[in-house]
Amino acid sequence: MKLGYVIVYVPQVAAALEFYRRAFGFDQAFLHESGDYGQLDTGETAVAFTSHALGASAVPVPYTALDPTAPPAGFELTLTTGTVDEDFTRAVDAGAQPLSEPHDEPWGQRVSYVRDPFGVLIGIASPM
């Protein structure tokens, strides 16, 4: 078994794809003609977005939508890069909420945190 997708439920799929393109440089891999599902070109594991409308009809139980004004949910997307400082600035310039400026951790990793406009907590970190 392997991790195939990480899917984030958002109000507007195209807006999410565009934000991640501007903020992190990810290309759009796919956007369904309905606009209810799209994927980024993120490597072996896809990061995808589904509209709340599609989520409500496809997920067999109700879920709680992310609220960008509430504390972040207890998970993060961690993006690894060799240019943490520059990528943190790019993300903030694209509309991400800065949470923690780039800094060095005791284990040797450089990290920072932002939050996307939809409420997702994102770590920007150097590879381990």
Rosetta blueprint (number, residue, H / E / L):
1 M L
2 K L
3 L L
4 G L
5 Y E
6 V E
7 I E
8 V E
9 Y E
10 V E
11 P L
12 Q L
13 V H
14 A H
15 A H
16 A H
17 L H
18 E H
19 F H
20 Y H
21 R H
22 R H
23 A H
24 F H
25 G L
26 F L
27 D L
28 Q E
29 A E
30 F E
31 L E
32 H L
33 E L
34 S L
35 G L
36 D L
37 Y E
38 G E
39 Q E
40 L E
41 D L
42 T L
43 G L
44 E L
45 T L
46 A E
47 V E
48 A E
49 F E
50 T E
51 S E
52 H H
53 A H
54 L H
55 G H
56 A H
57 S H
58 A H
59 V L
60 P L
61 V L
62 P L
63 Y L
64 T L
65 A L
66 L L
67 D L
68 P L
69 T L
70 A L
71 P L
72 P L
73 A L
74 G L
75 F L
76 E L
77 L E
78 T E
79 L E
80 T E
81 T L
82 G L
83 T L
84 V H
85 D H
86 E H
87 D H
88 F H
89 T H
90 R H
91 A H
92 V H
93 D H
94 A L
95 G L
96 A L
97 Q E
98 P E
99 L E
100 S E
101 E E
102 P E
103 H E
104 D E
105 E L
106 P L
107 W L
108 G L
109 Q L
110 R E
111 V E
112 S E
113 Y E
114 V E
115 R E
116 D L
117 P L
118 F L
119 G L
120 V L
121 L E
122 I E
123 G E
124 I E
125 A E
126 S L
127 P L
128 M L
